[in-house]
Amino acid sequence: MAVGNIYEPDHVNSILLAGRADLVCLARPHLSNPYWTLHAAVTLQDQHEQWPLPYEAGAEQMKRLAERGDVQGLKV
């Protein structure tokens, strides 16, 4: 388990892929942005992340903006 000062999706992936941990715990990113996981999925261009049903329209818009590189307000 890895904890502490982990706040970027690439950092999470590198820890998991290097085998340094089987589980990465995030607290601060989720306190400041409850949708951090969803925003990180868009940043990493993950097409398999399931968004809650009420947010699916926003998910499609976020994916389109990410494809154009126009997600300026998205801070992950």
TORBA-882859 format. One record per atom (N, C-alpha, C): x, y, z; residue in three letters. Coordinates in steps of 0.05 Angstrom, whole numbers, plus 5000, padded with zeros to 4 digits. Atoms other than C-alpha are relative to their C-alpha. Layout:
XYZALA ...
END
This chain:
501749775000MET 500050005000MET 501850255000MET 498549755001ALA 502750684981ALA 498150235008ALA 501649784991VAL 500251315015VAL 501850255003VAL 498549754995GLY 502352045022GLY 501250134976GLY 498949825021ASN 503852604973ASN 499849884972ASN 500650115026ILE 500952234914ILE 497550154989ILE 502349845009TYR 496552694873TYR 499850024969TYR 500150005030GLU 497952574798GLU 499449724990GLU 500650275010PRO 495052004757PRO 502449854989PRO 497650135010ASP 501751864725ASP 501749885022ASP 498550104977HIS 504951784793HIS 498749745011HIS 501450244991VAL 499551284814VAL 500649774981VAL 499450215019ASN 500650884750ASN 502949905002ASN 497250094998SER 508250874758SER 500449835025SER 499750164976ILE 507650614829ILE 498949724996ILE 501250275005LEU 502950054808LEU 501549844980LEU 498650155021LEU 506649864745LEU 502849915008LEU 497350074990ALA 513449854780ALA 499949785021ALA 500350214980GLY 510649364831GLY 500750095028GLY 499349904974ARG 512249814889ARG 497749995020ARG 502450034983ALA 505049744915ALA 497849874984ALA 502450125012ASP 498749364901ASP 497650195002ASP 502349824995LEU 494249924926LEU 501250285005LEU 499149724996VAL 495150684922VAL 497650155012VAL 502149864985CYS 491051094972CYS 500350304995CYS 500049715005LEU 489151804954LEU 498050135019LEU 501949864983ALA 486052285004ALA 499850294992ALA 500249715005ARG 487853004991ARG 498950074973ARG 501349935025PRO 486252994917PRO 497049975000PRO 502950034999HIS 479352734932HIS 498650195019HIS 501149804983LEU 478253234987LEU 499650274985LEU 500249755015SER 479653814940SER 498349974975SER 501550055025ASN 476153494880ASN 498749725002ASN 501250264997PRO 471152934894PRO 499949834974PRO 500150145025TYR 471252754820TYR 502849964988TYR 497250035009TRP 478852684816TRP 500449764983TRP 499750255015THR 478451964792THR 498950024972THR 501349975027LEU 473752144735LEU 501750194983LEU 498349815015HIS 478052744715HIS 502749874992HIS 497550135007ALA 484352324718ALA 499649804977ALA 500650195022ALA 481051804673ALA 499950154973ALA 500149845025VAL 479752354621VAL 502850084993VAL 497349925005THR 486852604628THR 501749784988THR 498550235010LEU 489651904616LEU 498749874976LEU 501550095024GLN 484651804558GLN 498949725005GLN 501250264994ASP 481451204593ASP 497150004991ASP 502750015011GLN 475151024555GLN 498249805015GLN 501550214986HIS 472950474604HIS 498950095027HIS 501049904974GLU 471650894666GLU 497050064998GLU 502849955000GLN 464250894682GLN 499350235017GLN 500849774986TRP 461351554702TRP 497249955011TRP 502850024989PRO 455051604746PRO 498050104978PRO 502049945021LEU 448851634702LEU 499350304998LEU 500749715004PRO 447152374718PRO 502350164988PRO 497749855010TYR 454152584696TYR 500949914972TYR 499150115026GLU 454552204629GLU 500250224979GLU 499849785020ALA 453052834588ALA 502550165004ALA 497649854994GLY 458653194623GLY 502549844993GLY 497750175007ALA 463252594612ALA 500650024970ALA 499649985029GLU 462152624537GLU 501250274992GLU 498949735006GLN 463453374536GLN 502950025009GLN 497349994990MET 469753294578MET 501949844981MET 498450165018LYS 472352744531LYS 500550154974LYS 499649855025ARG 471153184470ARG 501950235004ARG 498249784994LEU 474653774503LEU 502949905003LEU 497350114996ALA 480553324523ALA 501249924973ALA 499050075026GLU 481153074451GLU 501150254985GLU 499149765013ARG 481853794428ARG 502250145016ARG 497949884983GLY 486653954485GLY 499050265012GLY 501349754990ASP 481754484511ASP 499049985028ASP 500950034972VAL 481054264583VAL 501850165017VAL 498349824985GLN 484154864615GLN 499450005030GLN 500749994972GLY 480354844680GLY 500349745014GLY 499750264988LEU 481754114692LEU 502749985013LEU 497550024985LYS 486954064746LYS 499949735015LYS 499950264987VAL 488653354765VAL 502649985016VAL 
END
